[in-house]
Amino acid sequence: MSAPRNRRTPFLGRMSLPERNFIAEALRAETVGGVLLLAAAVAALIWANTLGKSYETVRGFHLGPAALGLDLSLQHWAANGLLAIFFFVAGIELKRELVAGELRDPKAAALPVVAALCGMAMPAVVYFAVNSIGGGSLQGWAVPTATDIAFALAVLAVIGTSLPAALRAFLLTLAVVDDLFAILIIAIFFTSKINFLALGLALAGLVIFYLLLRKGVRGWFVYVPLALVIWGLMENSGVHATIAGVAMGLMLRCTRRDGETQSPGEHIEHLVRPLSAGFAVPLFALFSAGVSISGGAVHEVFTRPETLGVVLGLVVGKALGIFGGTWCAARFTRAELNPDLKWPDVFAVSSLAGIGFTVSLLIGELAFAGDLVLTDEIKASVLIGSLLAAVLAGILLKVRNTKYKKLCEDEERDEDQDGIPDIYELDKPEYHLRMAAIHEAKAAEHRRLAEVASDSHAGDDGPA
């Protein structure tokens, strides 16, 4: 009998074991980085609200060679320099997803891509509507469009909830697509006057970088100096310097060849991700998240259209956009939700994606660069919106935490102790033979213990 033609494809189903292991390792690093990011943001807020003058002095301190156009403030170095490392890792993630991950199959990629696009479009629509009605500036439409995966995972760690691997992978895929479009937004809408000579030299450097990779040239002492030159030229070109980071990340090979346990891209990502998550992004947060939070400032956030648009975009726009896009895509692609999960689980993850910290702060600085007061208010709105999204998601996830724990335990169980979760071996005869041997050994041990207990009992009942 032929298979039914209408059979629906699973959505949020079980991933392949290699993909699951890769994502688990990547998310562990992001979780640690997210906790550091959270700590850096709190430190910045305390510093700015207790010793505000010293905070402004430190982040405004300039250093770097002026002759090369790199006499920049510490805040600028953090936003344009350190975040280039973050976007380099994002470029590798995107490349890997496109050639070896969830996005390599156009049919499988359609749903998370549609969800991510709707999750960026709806916050922009919400911001646009609020500011059109309230007479605010439309320049900040892109601020609430980004998702911060590290901060989202830090929230999960803090509230003590676990997400099944499929939901975590969905969140990571959303963030990867989010990063791609955030990069495009920065490149297209926030590029200042272009220095074509510097840009041409930066592009020439990228070509050299690409050719060296294709020739198989190895050695950090070749690529790190070249990357720094490319970044410096991009910084002077007028195009946001983080674009250099993502461009170099996209050039790395992320497919494995015979005999390789890791592709070059995976290997470099493994080396650089801790630097990005544990140093670059937290330091950026330290110099960007320090805004004055007073009763008046909070009142401004909820009464000024620009800031209210950001808050509502993150809390309402993200959740409705991702959930609505996911539901519609599943409906029209006939994708059937994993029976272990429910649509409220998708909504909870959609709410979690409303935590838009790192890239939202960056875009806020770019959108309102000429107005320092409004820039700080926009940053405050990003912090408040992200906090509200985190609280909402935390409540929704806690409701289902018992179910999530059981699913995670099932995913991790390895009773035959061969290093592979049992759930991936249920269709293999060898697994069942190993389990039969384990159970037979246990049964033999219980029979022996029963005989010992019986003999002991018989001795107790004998004559004194």
C-alpha positions in Angstrom: 0.0 0.0 0.0 1.4 3.4 -0.9 2.0 6.1 1.7 -0.9 8.6 2.1 -0.4 11.6 -0.2 -1.6 14.2 2.3 0.9 13.2 5.0 2.0 16.4 6.7 5.6 17.2 7.4 6.5 17.5 11.1 7.3 21.0 12.6 9.5 21.2 15.7 10.1 17.4 15.4 13.3 15.6 16.4 16.5 16.8 14.8 19.3 14.6 13.6 21.8 13.7 16.3 24.8 15.7 14.8 22.6 18.8 14.4 21.3 18.4 17.9 24.8 18.1 19.4 26.1 21.1 17.4 23.2 23.3 18.6 23.5 22.1 22.2 27.2 23.1 22.2 26.5 26.4 20.6 23.7 27.2 23.0 25.8 26.3 26.1 28.3 29.0 25.1 25.5 31.5 24.4 23.9 30.8 27.8 27.1 31.5 29.6 27.6 34.6 27.5 24.0 35.6 28.2 24.6 35.5 31.9 27.7 37.7 31.5 25.7 40.0 29.2 23.0 40.3 31.8 25.6 41.1 34.5 27.3 43.7 32.3 23.9 45.4 31.6 23.1 45.5 35.3 26.6 46.9 36.1 26.2 49.6 33.4 22.8 50.7 34.9 24.2 50.8 38.4 27.3 52.7 37.2 25.4 55.2 35.1 22.8 55.8 37.9 25.3 56.2 40.7 28.4 57.7 39.2 27.0 59.0 35.9 29.8 61.5 35.2 32.6 58.9 35.5 30.5 56.5 33.3 30.2 59.2 30.5 33.9 60.1 30.9 35.1 56.5 30.5 32.9 55.5 27.6 33.7 58.8 25.9 37.5 58.4 26.3 39.2 58.4 22.8 42.1 56.2 21.8 43.5 54.9 18.5 45.6 56.2 15.7 44.1 59.4 14.4 46.2 59.3 11.2 44.3 56.1 10.2 40.9 57.6 11.1 40.6 55.4 14.1 40.7 57.9 17.0 37.5 56.5 18.5 35.7 56.6 21.8 35.6 53.4 23.9 31.8 53.2 23.2 32.5 53.4 19.4 35.2 50.8 19.7 32.8 48.5 21.5 29.9 49.1 19.0 31.9 49.0 15.8 35.0 46.9 16.8 33.9 44.3 19.3 30.5 43.8 17.7 32.4 42.9 14.4 33.4 39.8 16.3 29.8 39.1 17.2 28.7 39.5 13.6 31.7 37.4 12.4 30.2 34.5 14.5 26.7 35.3 13.2 28.1 35.1 9.6 29.5 31.6 10.3 26.2 30.5 11.9 24.3 31.7 8.9 26.6 30.0 6.5 26.4 26.8 8.4 22.6 26.9 8.6 22.4 27.5 4.9 24.8 24.7 3.8 24.5 22.1 6.6 21.8 23.1 9.1 18.0 23.8 9.3 18.0 26.3 6.3 19.7 24.0 3.8 16.4 22.5 2.7 14.1 25.2 1.2 11.0 23.4 2.3 12.2 23.0 5.9 13.6 26.5 5.9 10.4 28.1 4.7 8.7 28.0 8.1 11.4 29.5 10.4 12.3 32.1 7.7 8.7 33.2 7.3 8.4 33.3 11.1 11.5 35.4 11.5 10.5 37.8 8.7 7.1 38.3 10.3 8.8 38.7 13.6 10.8 41.6 12.2 8.0 43.1 10.1 5.3 43.2 12.8 7.4 45.2 15.4 8.3 47.7 12.6 4.6 48.0 11.8 3.7 48.5 15.5 6.4 51.2 15.8 5.2 52.9 12.6 1.6 52.8 13.7 2.3 54.2 17.2 4.5 57.0 15.8 2.2 57.9 13.0 -0.7 58.3 15.4 1.5 60.1 18.1 3.4 62.3 15.7 6.8 60.8 16.6 9.9 60.2 14.5 9.8 57.2 12.2 13.6 56.8 12.2 13.6 54.2 14.9 11.4 51.6 13.1 14.2 49.1 13.0 15.0 49.2 16.7 12.5 46.6 17.9 13.1 44.2 15.0 16.1 42.3 16.5 16.2 39.2 18.8 19.1 38.7 21.3 19.6 34.9 21.5 22.2 35.2 24.3 20.0 37.3 26.5 17.0 35.0 25.8 19.0 32.0 26.9 20.2 33.9 30.0 16.6 34.5 31.0 16.0 30.7 30.6 18.9 30.0 32.9 17.8 32.6 35.5 14.2 31.4 35.7 15.4 27.8 35.8 13.4 26.4 32.9 14.5 24.0 30.2 13.3 24.0 26.6 13.2 20.9 24.5 15.9 20.8 21.8 13.4 21.5 19.0 12.2 24.7 20.6 15.8 25.8 21.3 16.7 25.1 17.7 13.7 27.1 16.5 14.8 30.0 18.7 18.4 29.8 17.4 17.2 29.7 13.7 15.0 32.7 14.3 17.9 34.6 15.8 20.2 33.6 12.8 17.7 34.9 10.2 17.1 37.9 12.4 20.9 38.7 12.4 21.0 38.4 8.6 18.2 41.0 8.1 19.6 43.2 10.9 22.9 43.2 9.0 21.1 44.2 5.8 19.1 46.9 7.6 22.4 48.4 9.0 24.1 48.2 5.6 21.2 49.7 3.7 19.6 52.2 6.0 22.4 53.3 8.3 25.3 53.8 5.9 26.8 57.4 6.1 28.5 59.2 3.2 30.7 56.6 1.4 34.4 56.9 0.9 34.7 54.8 -2.3 38.5 54.4 -2.1 38.4 52.9 1.4 35.4 50.8 0.5 37.2 49.5 -2.7 40.3 48.6 -0.7 38.1 46.9 1.9 36.5 44.8 -0.8 39.9 44.0 -2.3 40.9 42.8 1.2 37.8 40.6 1.3 38.7 39.1 -2.1 42.2 38.3 -0.8 40.7 36.8 2.4 38.5 34.6 0.2 41.3 33.5 -2.1 43.5 32.6 0.8 40.7 30.4 2.2 40.1 28.7 -1.1 43.9 28.0 -1.5 43.9 26.3 1.9 46.3 28.8 3.5 46.4 28.2 7.3 47.5 30.3 10.2 45.9 32.9 12.4 49.0 35.1 11.8 47.8 35.5 8.2 44.1 36.0 8.7 44.0 38.1 11.9 46.2 41.0 10.6 44.3 40.9 7.3 40.9 41.0 9.1 42.0 44.0 11.1 43.1 45.8 8.0 39.7 45.0 6.3 37.8 46.2 9.4 39.8 49.5 9.5 39.2 50.2 5.9 35.4 49.4 6.3 35.3 51.7 9.3 36.7 54.5 7.2 34.5 53.7 4.2 31.3 55.0 5.8 29.7 51.5 5.7 29.2 50.1 9.2 32.3 48.2 10.2 30.4 45.2 11.5 29.6 44.3 7.9 33.2 43.3 7.5 32.8 40.8 10.3 29.7 39.1 8.8 31.3 39.1 5.3 34.4 37.2 6.5 32.2 34.8 8.4 30.2 33.9 5.4 33.3 33.1 3.4 34.4 30.2 5.7 33.7 26.6 4.5 31.1 25.0 6.8 30.7 21.7 5.1 32.7 18.7 6.2 35.0 16.7 3.9 36.0 13.1 4.3 38.0 12.5 7.4 37.0 15.8 9.0 35.2 15.9 12.4 34.7 19.6 12.0 34.6 21.9 9.1 36.9 25.0 9.2 34.0 27.2 9.9 32.8 25.1 12.8 36.3 24.9 14.2 36.8 28.7 14.0 33.3 29.3 15.4 34.2 27.0 18.3 37.3 29.1 19.0 35.8 32.6 18.5 32.3 32.1 20.0 33.6 32.3 23.7 35.4 35.5 22.8 32.3 36.9 21.3 29.8 35.8 23.9 32.1 36.1 26.9 33.9 39.3 26.2 32.9 41.3 23.1 29.1 41.4 23.7 29.2 42.0 27.5 31.7 44.8 27.0 29.5 46.4 24.4 26.6 46.1 26.9 28.7 47.7 29.6 29.4 50.8 27.4 25.9 51.0 25.8 23.3 50.0 28.4 24.1 52.7 30.9 21.2 55.0 30.9 19.5 57.0 33.6 16.5 55.2 34.9 14.4 57.5 37.1 10.6 57.8 37.6 10.6 60.6 35.0 12.6 58.6 32.5 10.2 55.6 32.9 7.3 57.9 32.4 8.9 59.3 29.2 9.3 55.7 27.9 5.6 55.0 28.1 4.4 58.5 26.9 6.8 59.4 24.1 5.7 57.8 20.8 9.3 56.8 19.8 10.0 54.9 23.0 6.5 53.5 23.4 6.7 52.2 19.8 9.9 50.3 20.7 8.4 48.8 23.9 5.2 47.7 22.1 7.2 46.5 19.1 9.3 44.2 21.3 6.6 42.9 23.6 3.5 42.8 21.3 5.0 43.0 17.8 7.5 40.2 18.2 5.2 37.8 19.8 2.3 38.3 17.4 4.6 38.5 14.4 6.5 35.2 15.0 3.5 33.3 16.3 1.3 34.5 13.5 3.9 33.9 10.8 4.6 30.4 12.2 0.9 29.5 12.4 0.2 30.8 8.8 3.3 29.1 7.4 2.4 25.8 9.0 -1.2 26.1 7.8 -0.2 26.7 4.2 2.7 24.3 4.0 0.7 21.6 5.8 3.3 21.2 8.5 2.0 19.4 11.5 3.2 20.5 15.0 5.1 17.9 17.0 2.4 16.1 19.1 4.6 16.6 22.2 4.2 20.3 21.9 1.3 22.8 21.7 0.8 26.1 20.0 1.0 27.9 23.4 4.6 26.7 23.5 5.3 28.4 20.2 3.7 31.6 21.5 5.9 31.4 24.6 9.1 31.2 22.5 7.7 34.0 20.3 7.4 36.1 23.4 11.0 35.2 24.4 12.2 36.5 21.1 11.0 39.9 22.1 14.2 40.3 24.1 16.0 42.5 21.6 19.1 43.8 23.4 22.5 43.9 21.6 21.4 44.7 18.1 18.5 46.8 19.2 20.8 49.0 21.3 23.2 49.2 18.3 20.4 50.2 15.9 19.1 52.7 18.4 22.5 54.4 18.5 22.6 54.6 14.7 19.0 55.7 14.2 19.2 58.7 16.6 22.9 59.5 16.5 22.3 63.2 16.4 20.1 63.3 19.5 21.8 62.1 22.6 18.8 62.5 24.9 16.5 60.6 22.6 19.2 57.9 22.1 19.3 57.3 25.8 15.5 57.2 26.0 15.4 54.7 23.2 18.0 52.5 25.0 15.8 52.7 28.1 12.9 51.6 26.1 14.9 48.6 24.7 15.8 47.6 28.3 12.2 48.0 29.6 10.7 46.3 26.5 13.2 43.4 26.8 12.4 43.1 30.5 8.7 42.9 29.9 9.1 40.4 27.2 11.3 38.3 29.5 8.7 38.4 32.3 5.9 37.5 29.9 7.8 34.6 28.4 9.0 33.4 31.8 5.4 33.1 33.1 4.3 31.3 29.9 7.2 28.9 30.0 6.9 28.2 33.7 3.4 27.0 33.2 4.7 24.2 31.0 8.0 23.6 32.8 7.1 20.2 34.1 6.3 19.0 30.6 9.6 20.5 29.3 11.6 18.7 31.9 10.1 15.4 31.0 10.8 16.0 27.3 14.4 17.0 28.1 14.9 13.9 30.3 13.6 11.7 27.4 15.9 13.4 25.0 19.0 12.9 27.3 18.3 9.3 28.6 21.1 6.9 27.7 20.3 3.6 29.5 22.7 1.5 27.5 25.5 4.1 28.2 26.9 4.2 24.7 27.0 8.0 24.6 24.0 8.3 22.2 20.5 9.2 23.6 18.2 6.2 23.5 15.6 8.1 21.6 17.9 8.0 18.5 18.4 4.3 18.7 14.9 2.9 19.0 14.9 1.6 15.4 18.3 -0.2 15.8 18.4 -3.9 16.7 21.8 -3.5 18.3 20.3 -1.1 20.9 17.6 -3.5 21.8 20.1 -6.4 22.1 22.2 -4.3 24.5 19.2 -3.4 26.5 18.1 -7.0 26.7 21.6 -8.0 28.0 21.4 -5.2 30.6 18.0 -6.3 31.8 19.1 -10.0 31.8 22.1 -9.1 33.9 19.8 -7.1 36.3 17.3 -10.0 36.4 20.2 -12.5 37.2 21.4 -10.2 40.0 17.9 -10.0 41.5 17.5 -13.8 41.3 20.8 -14.1 43.2 19.7 -11.6 45.8 16.4 -13.5 46.1 18.2 -16.7 46.8 20.4 -15.0 49.4 17.3 -13.5 51.1 15.6 -16.9 51.0 18.6 -18.7 52.6 18.8 -16.0 55.2 15.1 -16.3 55.9 15.3 -20.1 56.1 18.2 -19.8 58.6 16.1 -17.4 60.8 13.2 -19.9 60.8 15.4 -22.9 61.8 15.8 -24.4 65.3 17.4 -22.2 67.9 
